[in-house]
Amino acid sequence: MNKNYYAVIMAGGVGSRFWPVSTPKNPKQFHDMLGTGQSLIQQTFSRLSKIIPAEQILIATNQRYKDLVMEHLPEVTENQVLLEPAMRNTSPCILYSALKIAAQNKDAVMIVAPSDHYIENEEEFVKNVETAFQTCQKNDFLMTLGIKPTGPNTGYGYIQFEASEQSVKKVINFTEKPDLETAQKFLEQGDYVWNAGIFIWSVQSILSSFKKSLPAMYALFEQGASCWNSEEEAAFIEVNYPKADNISIDYGIMEKAENVYVIGTDFGWNDLGTWGSLYDKLPKDTHNNAVVKARGHFIDAANNMVSTQSNKRIVVEGLSDYIIVETAETIMIYPKSQEQNIKQVSKQMDEQFPTD
């Protein structure tokens, strides 16, 4: 494997739309959401280790999830786990990781990827990442992997690119989640892809971009130059990380930069952001009922999503288009059409029936 290849897996999110399985104490990246026998973070690590040395894959997460990371990924060392003492969006996390990697290898190229996405065709994914790595080794590019749209989805951001015969295309602009009419226009134009939040660049390119676009943040973290990969790193981060601005890499860097490029990909991606998106990726019976870690018996029932934690037998009669989820503490029976309210319902339940 190439000794200059590095990865950062972002694993600090709570995944509140997957309540009651995903909770602040044990968020969705640490669950086997697909019933494969592996948690989402284990699948992500395994996928990236096909192209990147395992010891060069870093995990960026909240301090409270350190034990969960070490439990799910026993092969990683503590120096591979970047513990964030405060939630500050993606820019501080990426700057921290880039400086830490640069201190190990100034010639490094790195991929930044979420810990909780689904990728069906891993061989195609690895091929796209290899293309991006090779491109970024030779060019001062900030790259992203764009997903070829399968429909006018209003839940994703969009990236517009310049027409070109090359697989690597220059980005014109980013658009946050559009309304349906706008999304349909984007598909008709044919020069847009979904923004998957997967980035590739050399450490030198991204650090140069931070110096230019977020100089105060860069100066803050640069004070720790002598601390990276040492016993002093954790103490420096504990004091200084909370001082960083709360800003995403999209707003902080990508939308300002002139050297942004995209590869349009088609490797069966899904951000697994909701129960509905998980349902879309699961096998279904003849009436479109999907089950995870359950043995379901359906009578006059269709289009349901059922998840249990212990392969329980479950009978569903007379229900259609429902999400049915059982955990040790909670049973949720909720209409799929209202799943956008699950995040708010979880807050209401915590207020009414607090758990330890």
C-alpha positions in Angstrom: 0.0 0.0 0.0 1.1 3.6 -0.6 2.8 5.0 2.5 1.6 8.5 1.7 -2.1 7.5 1.9 -4.0 8.5 5.0 -7.7 8.7 6.1 -9.8 10.5 8.7 -13.1 8.9 9.7 -15.4 11.4 11.2 -17.3 9.6 14.0 -18.5 12.3 16.4 -22.2 12.7 15.3 -25.2 11.6 17.4 -27.5 10.4 14.6 -30.7 11.6 16.4 -33.0 10.8 13.4 -32.2 7.1 14.1 -33.7 7.2 17.6 -34.4 5.0 19.6 -31.5 2.9 18.4 -29.1 5.8 18.0 -28.7 7.8 21.3 -26.2 10.4 22.6 -24.6 7.6 24.6 -24.4 5.1 21.8 -24.9 6.8 18.3 -25.7 5.0 15.1 -22.1 4.6 13.8 -21.6 2.1 16.6 -24.6 0.0 15.6 -25.1 -2.8 13.1 -27.8 -0.8 11.3 -27.9 -3.1 8.3 -27.8 -6.4 10.0 -24.5 -7.4 8.4 -22.7 -8.4 11.6 -20.6 -5.2 11.5 -21.2 -1.7 12.9 -21.2 1.2 10.4 -17.8 2.4 11.7 -16.4 -1.1 11.3 -17.6 -1.2 7.7 -16.1 2.2 7.0 -12.7 1.3 8.5 -12.7 -2.0 6.6 -13.5 -0.3 3.3 -10.8 2.3 3.7 -8.2 -0.2 4.8 -8.4 -1.8 1.3 -6.4 1.2 0.0 -4.9 2.8 3.1 -2.6 1.2 5.7 -4.7 0.5 8.8 -2.2 2.3 11.0 -2.7 5.5 8.9 -6.5 5.6 9.4 -7.4 8.2 12.1 -10.7 8.3 13.9 -12.0 11.8 14.8 -14.7 11.6 17.5 -16.1 13.2 20.6 -14.2 12.5 23.9 -17.2 10.6 25.2 -17.0 8.0 22.4 -13.3 7.0 23.0 -14.2 3.7 24.6 -16.7 2.9 21.9 -14.2 3.5 19.2 -11.6 1.3 20.9 -14.2 -1.4 21.4 -15.3 -1.4 17.8 -11.9 -0.9 16.3 -9.5 -2.8 18.6 -6.8 -2.7 15.9 -6.3 1.1 16.2 -3.9 2.8 18.7 -4.8 5.7 20.9 -2.6 8.0 18.7 -5.0 7.2 15.8 -8.0 8.5 17.8 -8.5 12.3 17.7 -10.7 13.2 20.7 -12.7 16.4 20.3 -13.5 18.1 23.7 -16.3 20.2 22.1 -18.5 20.0 19.1 -17.2 22.5 16.5 -18.4 21.2 13.2 -16.0 19.8 10.5 -13.5 22.6 9.9 -11.6 22.4 13.3 -11.7 18.6 13.1 -10.2 18.5 9.6 -7.5 21.1 10.4 -6.5 19.2 13.6 -6.2 15.9 11.6 -4.3 17.5 8.7 -1.7 19.1 11.1 -1.3 15.8 12.9 -0.8 13.9 9.7 1.6 16.5 8.2 3.7 16.1 11.3 4.1 12.4 10.4 4.4 12.8 6.7 4.6 16.1 4.8 3.9 14.3 1.5 0.7 12.8 2.7 -2.6 12.8 0.8 -5.7 12.2 2.9 -9.4 11.3 2.5 -12.0 12.6 5.0 -15.1 10.4 5.2 -18.1 10.0 7.5 -18.3 6.9 9.6 -21.9 6.1 9.0 -22.5 6.0 5.2 -23.5 3.0 3.1 -21.5 2.1 0.0 -22.7 -0.8 -2.0 -19.9 -1.2 -4.6 -16.7 -1.0 -2.6 -14.5 -2.0 -5.5 -15.8 1.1 -7.5 -15.4 3.3 -4.4 -11.7 2.2 -4.0 -11.1 2.9 -7.7 -12.5 6.4 -7.4 -10.5 7.1 -4.2 -7.3 5.9 -6.0 -8.0 8.3 -8.9 -8.5 11.2 -6.5 -5.3 10.3 -4.5 -3.2 10.2 -7.6 -4.6 13.5 -8.8 -4.0 15.2 -5.5 -0.4 14.0 -5.3 0.3 15.8 -8.6 -2.0 18.9 -8.3 -2.9 21.5 -5.7 -6.5 20.4 -5.8 -9.2 20.1 -3.1 -11.3 17.2 -4.3 -14.7 15.7 -3.4 -16.5 12.6 -4.5 -19.9 13.6 -6.0 -22.7 11.1 -6.3 -24.6 10.9 -9.6 -28.2 11.7 -8.6 -30.9 9.0 -8.9 -33.7 11.5 -8.4 -34.5 15.1 -7.3 -33.6 14.6 -3.7 -34.1 17.7 -1.5 -32.2 16.2 1.4 -28.8 16.5 -0.1 -26.5 19.4 -1.1 -25.6 19.7 -4.8 -22.3 20.4 -6.6 -22.3 22.0 -10.1 -19.3 21.1 -12.3 -17.8 22.3 -15.6 -18.4 20.2 -18.7 -15.4 18.0 -19.5 -14.5 14.7 -21.0 -12.1 14.1 -18.0 -13.3 12.2 -15.0 -12.0 14.9 -12.7 -14.1 18.1 -13.3 -13.7 21.6 -11.9 -16.4 22.7 -9.5 -18.5 25.8 -10.3 -20.5 26.1 -7.1 -22.1 24.4 -4.2 -25.9 24.5 -3.4 -27.3 23.6 0.0 -30.4 21.4 0.1 -32.7 22.9 -2.7 -36.4 22.8 -3.0 -38.0 20.2 -5.2 -38.4 22.4 -8.3 -34.7 23.5 -8.1 -33.6 19.9 -7.6 -35.5 18.9 -10.7 -33.9 21.6 -12.7 -30.5 20.5 -11.6 -31.2 16.9 -12.8 -32.4 18.2 -16.2 -29.3 20.3 -16.6 -27.1 17.2 -16.1 -24.1 19.1 -14.6 -24.9 18.5 -10.9 -24.0 15.7 -8.5 -24.9 15.2 -4.8 -22.5 16.3 -2.2 -21.5 13.2 -0.2 -19.2 15.0 2.2 -16.2 12.9 1.2 -13.0 14.9 0.6 -9.5 14.2 -0.7 -6.5 16.5 -0.8 -2.8 16.6 0.0 -2.0 17.9 3.5 -0.1 20.8 2.0 -3.1 21.9 -0.1 -5.6 21.8 2.7 -3.3 23.5 5.2 -2.6 26.2 2.6 -6.4 26.7 2.2 -6.8 27.0 5.9 -4.1 29.7 6.1 -5.9 31.6 3.4 -9.6 31.2 4.2 -9.6 30.6 8.0 -6.3 32.2 9.2 -7.4 32.7 12.8 -8.3 29.0 13.2 -5.0 28.0 11.5 -3.0 30.3 13.9 -4.8 28.8 16.9 -3.9 25.3 16.0 -0.5 26.1 14.7 0.5 27.0 18.3 0.5 23.3 18.9 3.1 22.5 16.3 5.4 20.9 18.8 2.6 18.8 20.4 1.4 16.7 17.5 1.8 12.9 18.1 3.2 13.5 21.5 2.0 13.2 25.1 1.3 17.0 25.1 -1.2 16.8 22.2 -4.3 15.9 24.3 -3.7 18.8 26.8 -3.2 21.3 24.0 -6.4 20.2 22.3 -8.4 20.2 25.6 -7.6 23.9 26.1 -7.6 25.2 22.5 -10.1 23.2 20.5 -13.2 24.8 22.2 -11.8 28.2 21.1 -12.2 27.3 17.4 -15.1 28.7 15.4 -18.0 26.4 14.8 -17.9 26.2 11.0 -18.2 23.4 8.4 -15.5 22.6 5.8 -18.0 23.4 3.1 -18.6 27.0 4.3 -15.1 27.6 5.7 -13.0 26.3 2.8 -14.7 24.6 -0.1 -17.1 27.3 -1.1 -14.4 30.0 -1.1 -11.6 28.0 -2.8 -10.8 28.3 -6.5 -9.1 24.9 -6.8 -12.0 22.6 -6.1 -12.6 19.5 -8.3 -15.1 16.7 -8.2 -15.3 13.1 -9.5 -18.8 12.0 -10.4 -19.3 8.5 -8.9 -21.8 5.7 -8.9 -20.9 3.2 -6.2 -24.3 2.8 -4.6 -24.0 5.5 -1.9 -26.5 6.3 0.8 -25.9 8.6 3.7 -28.2 6.5 6.0 -29.6 9.7 7.5 -33.0 8.4 8.4 -35.0 5.2 8.9 -36.5 5.8 5.5 -33.0 5.8 3.8 -32.1 2.6 5.6 -35.4 1.0 4.5 -34.4 1.9 0.9 -31.2 -0.2 1.1 -32.7 -3.3 2.8 -34.0 -6.5 1.1 -37.8 -6.7 1.2 -40.5 -9.3 1.0 -43.2 -9.4 -1.7 -45.1 -6.7 0.1 -42.1 -4.5 0.6 -41.7 -5.1 4.3 -38.0 -4.9 5.5 -36.6 -6.4 8.7 -33.3 -6.0 10.5 -32.3 -8.5 13.2 -35.9 -9.7 13.4 -38.1 -12.6 12.3 -41.2 -10.9 10.9 -44.6 -12.3 10.1 -46.8 -9.9 8.2 -50.6 -10.1 7.7 -52.3 -7.5 5.5 -49.2 -5.3 6.0 -47.0 -3.6 3.5 -44.1 -1.2 3.2 -43.1 -1.5 6.8 -39.6 -1.2 8.4 -39.0 -3.4 11.4 -35.8 -3.5 13.6 -35.2 -5.4 16.8 -32.1 -5.9 18.9 -32.2 -9.6 19.5 -33.7 -11.4 16.5 -37.2 -11.4 18.0 -40.3 -12.8 16.4 -42.6 -10.0 15.5 -46.1 -10.1 14.1 -47.5 -7.1 12.2 -51.1 -7.1 11.0 -53.1 -4.3 9.4 -50.3 -1.7 9.3 -48.7 -0.2 6.3 -45.9 2.4 5.9 -44.7 2.2 9.5 -41.4 2.2 11.3 -41.4 -0.3 14.1 -38.2 -0.3 16.3 -37.5 -2.2 19.5 -34.6 -1.5 21.8 -33.9 -2.5 25.4 -35.7 0.6 26.7 -38.0 1.7 24.0 -40.6 0.5 21.4 -41.4 2.9 18.6 -44.3 2.5 16.2 -44.3 5.5 13.9 -45.6 6.4 10.5 -42.9 6.6 7.8 -44.5 9.8 6.4 -43.8 11.6 9.7 -40.2 10.4 10.3 -38.8 14.0 10.0 -40.4 14.5 13.5 -38.5 11.6 15.2 -35.6 13.9 16.3 -38.1 16.1 18.1 -40.0 13.1 19.6 -36.7 11.8 21.0 -36.2 15.1 22.9 -39.8 14.9 24.2 -39.3 11.4 25.4 -36.1 12.3 27.2 -37.9 15.1 29.0 -40.9 13.0 29.9 -39.2 9.7 30.7 -35.5 10.5 31.3 -33.0 7.6 31.4 -29.8 7.3 33.3 
